[in-house]
Amino acid sequence: MNVKSLRVYALALALAAAGATAPFPPVQAQDDEILVWTDSARLEGFNAYQASHPDVKMRIVTGDMGDFPAKVQLFNEAGSGWPDVVFTGGPDQVATLSQPDVNYTADFTPYVSKEIIDGFAAGSLTGCQVDGKLYCLRNDLAQAVLWYDAALMKEFGYAVPKTWEEYEALGTKLAAEHPGYVIGALGDGGALEVYLYSTDCALTQPVASDVNQVKIDATSENCQKVVRMLDNLVKLGAVSTFGPFDAEFVQLATEGKVLAHPAASWFGEFVYKPTYKIAEGRLSAALPLTWEGETSARTFGWGGGAYFISTHAKNPQGAADIAVWMATSPDYQDTAPTFPAYLPAADRWGKAVSEDKFYAEDIYPVLRESANQLNPGQGFLRFTARDAISKILIPAMKETSPMADVLEAFQTELVNQAEGAGYTVVSE
Amino acid sequence: MLNRSKNRASFLFVTPYLIFLAAFGIFPVVYAVFLSFMNTRGKVDFFVGFENYVRMANDYRLGQSLLNVGRFLSVWLPAMTLIVVTLALLLHARPGRVSGVLRMIYYLPGAVTGTSAVLMWLFMFEPRISPFKPILEALNIQTAYNILRVPNLPFVFSIMLIFAGAGGWIVVLYGALNSIPNEIIEAALVDGCDSWSLVRFIKLPLITKNIVFMLILSFAGGFQLFVEPALVHKATLGAVASGDWTLNQIAYGYAFTRLDFGTASAISTMLLLLSLVIALFMIFRTNFYQIDV
């Protein structure tokens, strides 16, 4: 045996070993199977659909949906493998996936009745509508409301604020009379977005006429008034510079020192109950606050999921039926963990909330009304304000310097990120 | 005859490594360089020349991230070299059982690498749960954010990487010191060398190549820093460092957020070229491959 044939044998052995282990399990579904991708929280819903529709062939895969656009890109390179129905916790992925060169999301309109589409909360589907087409259905909403400790409010003799001016006054009084108590947690991108999107402050405002334009005007008076209020409250010590999930703020909450807290609708179930461990019968929620001179409130949507269907689906009607069922069916949404975006389902869901003894009173009317107050300036874009907030505003706040001083830098960062994502920035 | 069977045996030993090197080392690099000249969005990849490199050069974050990585390297490389060389020399000066045990102790932190090391250090920086609470409080540090401030980040990452990486290099340099022929050291001692002169004139010059080797590999690795800043950013929910603190993070963002594999490959190729240039510079400057007689 000479060296050359030894090499050939060695190579053959290595290749055989590699082939035998088949490192990539087949993801492509069989011809009439509907491939579903979901996160673990929605898995039971899809399983319930399968159980109630045994004639529909489904293959359900769970995974982390955070990287979903990257996976779609890889499928585009490979030419196969796209899931037919997807639940994602990041509905703004629709902006990337609906682009013509990515071409993943399919229009729901031919497969869903107008009656159903109209049943969703006002403004909840706006972000899904691109160029007149409906590229996603919302699963749930995360509208920000004003959570407050009703018992503590009564004890201190304060009124629940209805406007942001009253909120600031409350903070001033609280800092003077009861130092150590707070009415907010600012050290988190989402937490700051609740304040910034409470008014017509254009950070990521979509332009109706052009899907590749965005309006950014972070130095406008509307944005300035929010930041001025926050700087003042930070200076007084009436808000915490930690985030709502930081250990330091959680400790404040468990000690009962959080008087009020503008935060998402899911905070009640998912943060106050398990983490802040507030006592029963204390927590209540009030409508999102307005600024003086504004006729209607605007509130930030801090999360919420959505369903996509694929342009490559072999059975788009079947895929759409699954998505519609998940978003609207009483069999799933009535017991869903978070506020359903489909309002008829939300009303049924709300019965359990109304009867929940954990809250001081029936908070469902507040959740219901605020569901229609989502800020249209929020938009689903290929970038979010959160990165710029974390990069510019939060470090300034933590270094105890006014956020108002870095608004220019914040504007520059937002514009840079928008342009990097391929948008043209307008200021009108 | 003996030579031929020796060649055959050495071929057999090296071939598996060569296969993996080709498949997982060389081919991805060539593919990335190829991709850096293509536009990969859309159905078909098409050639775009240097467009991706221009886009990379015009990225508003490039200057800041080069500065970040530069600051980090200027803290980490000297500190690590100093610590590693000093400890290796000390260990070599006192051979014996203690030295052997200490070598193992220095090496142990290397077992906790990458993401685990970052998490462990984040716990150590948080006064509420850190075993070093008295020290942190004496330094007036009430919360981890006091340490993880943006100007401190080069030092923070240096600490993490020195802790994890120093042990391995200490063992390597100790091995290099051990390979110095005893006769030379004895001759030096006979000539009246004290410990410090021994280090300065005998030991250090003879292990210079190994130190250069360590510097080349560390520079290449540090220049491509990714795990530590990305994890610190994620673990603090975005409050510390940004998602584009280093060049590799920017490349990652291009690939997986902007779905632009072409520009990501351009950044990676540039990182490779820069590391190669520095490596070649150091090799030729120090006559690295010259075989001493």
Interface residues (C-beta under 8 A of the other chain):
Chain A: V3 L6 R7 A10 L11 A14 D67 P69 A70 Q73 N76 E77 T96 D101 V102 G187 D188 G189 G243 F245 D246 A247 E248 R382 R386 D387 S390 K391 I394 P395 K398 E399 N416 G420 A421
Chain B: N7 R8 F11 L12 T15 P16 I19 T40 R41 G42 K43 D59 Y60 R61 E126 R128 T143 Y145 R149 V150 L237 G238 A239 S242 G243 A255 F256 T257 R258 L259 F261
